[in-house]
Amino acid sequence: MPPVRAVERAVSILTALGAEDLRLVDLAGRLGLHKATVIRLLASLMDAGLVERDERDRYLLGPAVLRLAARQLAGHRRLVGFLRDALERIRAATGETVTVHVRVGTDRVCVDELESPQAIAYRAGVGQRAPMHIGSAGKVLLAFLPDGERLALLRQLRLVRITERSITSLDRLEAELAQVRRLGYAFSSGERVIGASAVSVPVLDAEDHVVAAVSVLAPAPRLVGREQARCVEILKREVPGVPLSFWSTRPARNGRAAEPQRWTSAGS
């Protein structure tokens, strides 16, 4: 088996087991692979501590995954602290709910949220997951991935329909992602919740790798025309880039000290 294909299949196994514990026959069926292939991959993953088998002969994520997850969660907490001042400024300037989403497998997860003070508002909910193809935050997280990583992830996505506005066509999704890269932001309306709209921009590191998405979330009538354009401008102005030193040193909480994002590469 070619090394890249083996890695992709191993990732697919970990993603499937991240959703639920599975027997061999169910795991092979879900992934569309022969049981012999899955057994070989599971053996390697078990040797690395990434997968375990319980007394019911079900496979589940192993302790090595939990250690990696704990480290990742610590990174998310640091990222939240790093971005918090920028989020406060964005909420003050827009009057709307502001969120931070990160990618977890094939989903996006809200890791921070400042709620709108207005009587009628929408919220995402810290800890809530949603499919990557649904909503502006997921599109940003997809659009700014390196090409190879994005294409591999797109092959894993199940384009489920949540509302009548959800994207269920891979061709349409790829076209929208290309537009997001050109514009430097994503917009969505009613893809997850009818009546809610959002605009999102990426949080990029010093090498232009996307690490998170920051979004403004509002009732659809409040995020159209000039107000939508104004929110995009505020997001692009206030969301900081992540400096090279972020992951190795304790960052300042003031996001303005970070390196600026290079929006020229996104076409705006």
Secondary structure, DSSP 8 states (H G I E B T S, - for coil): --HHHHHHHHHHHHHHHHH--EEHHHHHHHHT--HHHHHHHHHHHHHTTSEEE-TTSEEEE-HHHHHHHHHHHHHHHHHHHHHHHHHHHHHHHH-SEEEEEEEETTEEEEEEEE---SSS-----TT-EEETTSHHHHHHHHHTS-HHHHHHHHHH-----SSTTS---HHHHHHHHHHHHHHT-EEEESSSSTTEEEEEEEEEBTTS-EEEEEEEEEEGGGSSHHHHHHHHHHHHHH---B-GGGGTS---S-GGGS----GGGGT-
